[in-house]
């Protein structure tokens, strides 16, 4: 007796049209994100941009928002990958209603509405709080270095700029002289025919000089009007040392000051894996369900300046400050401890890198009687029962979910404002995942 199999007839047409709700299971995140965007978010900031009846009707903005947020929640960020998913993946088809916007349409929509898309973070956070996912009992802060859409090898120091400008200028002048001599010969040989264009290799060198001169002028302008660590973007790499402006002997930028040609707002930052050209992405995470309550992007590799802004952003978004805040040693200084005490927030910030023996001070030298000393005593008395132990299990897994599970390890956009909005979208997508899991 032969074995029977289910029919596999790829040429059979559908007798009845399929329902989008049957493309994926009823509880799938695709349905949740689509319905949340349609019914739970105020998209007036995006919809109000479409007031003129002109040309072929565009894709519905709500559908495009749902596509972007769902793609970010699934670890799909590139506009080309999103466009391909609309053609190949049924979960994306359930979100778009079988619409297939091309990659250029997706890219232009994201670029046009980037600020409004970043602003959706507050609305999704409000939905998380309404669902009971945010308690503000304990909030952990941390920052992570994320690569910019630029190579650190495309950065040049001020000293190299000065030498390269002189060398390239001499080369270009020599080429121009040779080109002028060649023009005279060609004029005699060619008459009225064209023969006076600069060769491509000369034009490339001239463009290189223009870029170097522009970057050099930007560093010199920054030397005259120093940027603070909290400016957006902050001081260029090598322009500050120990929170103070650094200058060369002649008042110009120091020779080691660097500026990147691809993304001038990004900075050289040190990580465990070496130096990267990137940004410092910071978040505050609630302990209840690992919901991000506030985000911040900075070009300063140090974290200490982010504590008060993150706590204040949490308070503005949710109406009150958290009862407890924990963070690593990078956020701990006298000013931050005083700021938390003023806001009546219990702080758990080790003054130094904790050692294996549990000492929260490490190698840091602290003044007796200071707030740092009081914090060290509090952490020592609590030992392994200290509330500080919650930090790693609250905020570190969120970075793991973003960078490892959803594969976001490098920004796609360039420039501080655009990268800030992109980080806000990443945080919004994370909160949507938490909201979908609890639904």
C-alpha positions, -999 to +999 in steps of 0.1 A: +000+000+000+015+033-011+018+063+012-005+093+004+007+129+007-010+163+009-016+179-025+012+203-037-002+221-067+016+254-071-004+263-102-038+261-084-055+295-082-072+306-050-110+303-052-115+328-024-092+358-016-071+352+016-076+374+047-046+394+059-055+383+094-048+347+084-013+354+071+002+349+106-012+336+139-037+357+158-014+367+185+015+376+162+034+409+168+026+420+132-011+423+141-002+441+174+021+467+158-003+474+129-033+478+152-014+499+177-003+523+150-038+525+136-057+529+168-033+538+196-009+565+182-015+601+173+000+605+138-012+641+133+024+654+131+029+632+100-006+633+085-007+671+086+021+673+061-002+659+034-026+687+026-023+692-011-040+669-037-013+665-062+000+636-082-007+599-077-020+591-042+009+582-019+011+552+004-009+557+036+015+573+062+001+551+090+010+520+070+045+534+064+049+541+102+037+506+110+061+491+085+091+510+100+083+502+136+075+466+129+108+463+109+128+478+137+112+455+162+122+425+140+158+437+135+152+449+099+165+485+095+177+490+060+151+504+035+162+479+009+157+450+034+123+464+044+112+466+008+124+431+001+105+419+032+073+434+019+076+411-011+088+379+006+076+377+042+040+372+051+043+389+085+053+421+067+025+416+042+001+414+072+014+448+083+013+466+049-019+450+036+001+436+006+014+471-003+049+469-017+066+503-013+101+504-029+132+511-009+134+547-022+099+554-010+107+540+025+140+559+027+124+592+017+095+587+041+118+580+070+140+610+061+111+634+057+093+624+090+124+615+111+117+640+139+080+629+141+090+593+141+114+599+170+086+617+189+065+585+190+086+572+218+066+592+244+033+579+231+044+542+232+059+548+267+025+562+278+008+530+264+033+509+284+025+527+316-012+524+310-007+486+306+010+485+340+045+478+326+062+508+343+062+512+381+092+536+386+102+517+417+138+511+404+153+526+373+187+516+360+208+538+337+236+529+313+252+539+280+267+519+252+289+529+223+273+523+189+292+527+157+284+556+134+278+552+097+314+562+092+349+546+094+374+558+120+399+556+092+381+585+075+391+608+103+422+630+101+440+648+129+447+686+127+484+679+124+480+656+095+455+681+079+481+709+080+508+687+064+484+671+039+470+705+028+505+719+020+516+687+002+484+684-019+484+721-027+519+718-041+509+687-061+478+704-075+497+735-085+523+713-103+495+695-121+478+727-131+511+740-145+515+708-165+479+710-176+484+746-187+515+736-207+495+706-222+467+730-231+490+752-251+503+722-270+468+709-276+456+743-287+482+743-315+473+707-324+435+707-319+425+742-328+390+749-317+383+714-304+380+707-267+411+696-249+414+718-219+395+697-193+413+688-160+419+650-158+399+631-132+429+625-110+435+662-106+399+669-098+399+642-071+429+658-055+413+692-055+381+679-039+403+662-013+420+696-005+385+712-002+374+686+023+406+690+043+404+728+044+367+726+055+375+702+083+406+722+093+385+754+094+358+737+116+385+727+141+400+762+141+366+777+147+360+753+176+393+763+191+381+799+192+347+791+205+351+759+226+322+735+229+311+720+262+307+684+269+269+688+269+267+706+236+250+687+208+272+676+193+300+681+218+337+688+215+356+671+187+379+642+195+411+655+211+397+690+218+391+685+255+411+669+283+397+663+317+366+683+309+387+714+299+394+728+264+427+717+250+447+740+227+480+740+209+508+765+218+497+790+191+460+789+203+450+767+174+436+731+178+461+705+192+478+684+165+459+653+177+424+668+174+404+648+149+374+653+126+357+627+105+350+634+068+320+610+065+301+619+097+317+650+113+294+648+143+306+613+153+336+609+177+364+584+183+353+564+214+371+536+233+353+503+238+363+469+251+370+459+215+392+489+207+384+523+193+353+530+172+339+560+153+305+563+169+281+578+195+273+571+231+237+559+233+222+561+268+189+548+283+170+546+315+151+513+321+123+505+345+128+474+366+092+461+362+094+449+326+126+464+312+107+492+295+129+522+284+117+553+302+141+578+287+168+579+260+198+602+253+224+604+226+257+621+231+291+625+215+308+625+249+323+591+257+318+597+295+284+589+310+283+612+341+266+641+322+237+619+313+223+610+347+203+641+355+189+645+319+177+608+319+161+612+353+144+644+343+132+630+309+117+601+329+099+625+352+086+646+323+073+616+304+057+598+333+048+626+357+071+616+386+107+606+392+117+571+401+121+561+438+155+544+432+182+549+405+212+526+399+240+531+374+277+521+370+307+541+382+307+562+350+276+581+363+289+587+398+302+621+410+294+646+437+272+667+415+250+637+404+247+624+440+236+659+452+211+661+423+195+628+432+194+637+469+177+670+460+151+651+440+147+626+469+157+597+447+176+569+464+209+565+446+230+533+441+261+545+422+294+530+431+322+556+433+346+534+415+348+502+396+338+475+421+365+449+428+360+412+431+361+415+469+330+437+467+347+470+475+326+497+456+355+522+455+381+503+436+412+524+429+394+557+432+406+581+459+376+598+476+375+625+502+362+615+537+329+630+546+319+636+509+288+622+493+310+598+474+323+584+508+287+581+521+277+562+490+307+539+494+297+532+530+261+524+521+271+500+494+297+483+517+271+478+545+246+463+521+272+440+505+258+416+480+222+425+491+227+460+478+201+473+454+230+481+431+230+444+421+198+451+401+215+473+376+230+445+355+198+425+353+177+455+343+196+476+318+223+453+304+197+428+289+181+457+271+213+465+253+217+428+246+182+426+230+189+457+209+224+449+198+225+411+197+189+398+193+178+426+169+212+431+154+215+469+158+252+476+161+256+505+137+236+536+129+223+539+094+220+577+093+246+604+097+246+637+116+237+642+153+201+652+148+193+623+125+211+597+146+193+610+177+159+604+160+171+570+148+181+560+184+146+572+196+130+548+170+152+519+182+139+526+218+103+529+206+106+496+188+120+480+220+090+493+241+066+480+214+081+445+218+076+447+255+040+459+250+033+432+225+047+405+248+024+416+276-007+419+255 
